[in-house]
Amino acid sequence: MPLSMRYLFIISVSSVIIFIVFSVFNFGGDQSFQRLNISDPLMLTQVCTSFINGKTRFLWKNKLMIHEKSSCKEYLTQSHYITAPLSKEEADFPLAYIMVIHHHFDTFARLFRAIYMPQNIYCVHVDEKATTEFKDAVEQLLSCFPNAFLASKMEPVVYGGISRLQADLNCIRDLSALEVSWKYVINTCGQDFPLKTNKEIVQYLKGFKGKNITPGVLPPAHAIGRTKYVHQEHLGKELSYVIRTTALKPPPPHNLTIYFGSAYVALSREFVNFVLHDPRAVDLLQWSKDTFSPDEHFWVTLNRIPGTPGSLP
């Protein structure tokens, strides 16, 4: 073999080896399941085959396959999950989490690992439109945790529609039925990530002394149309969205003043019971079903009603 060809061959082989090592340890940048073993001949074969066939986004599926072959105990150990409360303060103040997700399993797995504590409780709502593969992956992960579960009812979530709020409410109803004495429920989406430790979150929430955290203001001019006109969800195979009609809505029930704010909140257990059972909350939910992005006015409006549990003026 000519010297130039020999060098070319060496460079090509080296490049493939470097790509394999990079792919196994860094591709996708996640460690949501067990660390892969570069010495595993089967895994090396799969990496090479995937590379040759142009299937570059494959690793989390293989990680799931490895997870299936191992016990949950091994998975929790290798993923460094916390398996006991880190302080009495945290043990005495369990939290409930709602996680509404629809894709990007690796991102969800990172978030779940980051906020997981054994004394907390987790309800995960998977968009009904999500792929079967994604749903199965989430269910498989949650099967390792007695304090995490899928929502009893899944909604086909449409951005800006009532289905997004209903997804949270489905989990809230499930969480309220549990005997776990959680203190606050926090809702998240699949792209969130915590900036504080569980202990810091607990200490922050304790400072509110049972008050709910629902930031909001009176509706700015650009948001008035959200509740002034009737909106309809359109659920399509390729694209789902909310349509604004020209029909006017009736005034809010019980002469409620509508506020607008964040869809992401922290709610006390007592307030959750109010949301599920008080006629004002039930009627506001019904009225909100044909508004735009009702999750941005529902919580804050109810929390501004004087006398509601944990309400803020």
Secondary structure, 3 states (H helix, E strand, C coil): CCHHHHHHHHHHHHHHHHHHHHHHHHHHHCCCCCCCCCCCHHHHHHHHHHHHCCCCCCHHHHHHHHHHHCCHHHHHHHCCCCCCCCCHHHHCCCEEEEEEECCCHHHHHHHHHHHCCCCCEEEEEECCCCCHHHHHHHHHHHCCCCCEEECCCCCCCCCCCHHHHHHHHHHHHHHHCCCCCCCEEEEEECCCCCCCCHHHHHHHHHCCCCCCECCEECCCHHHCHHHHEEEEEECCCCCCEEEEEEEECCCCHHHCCCCEECCCCEEEHHHHHHHHHCHHHHHHHHHHCCCCCHHHCHHHHHHCCCCCCCCCC
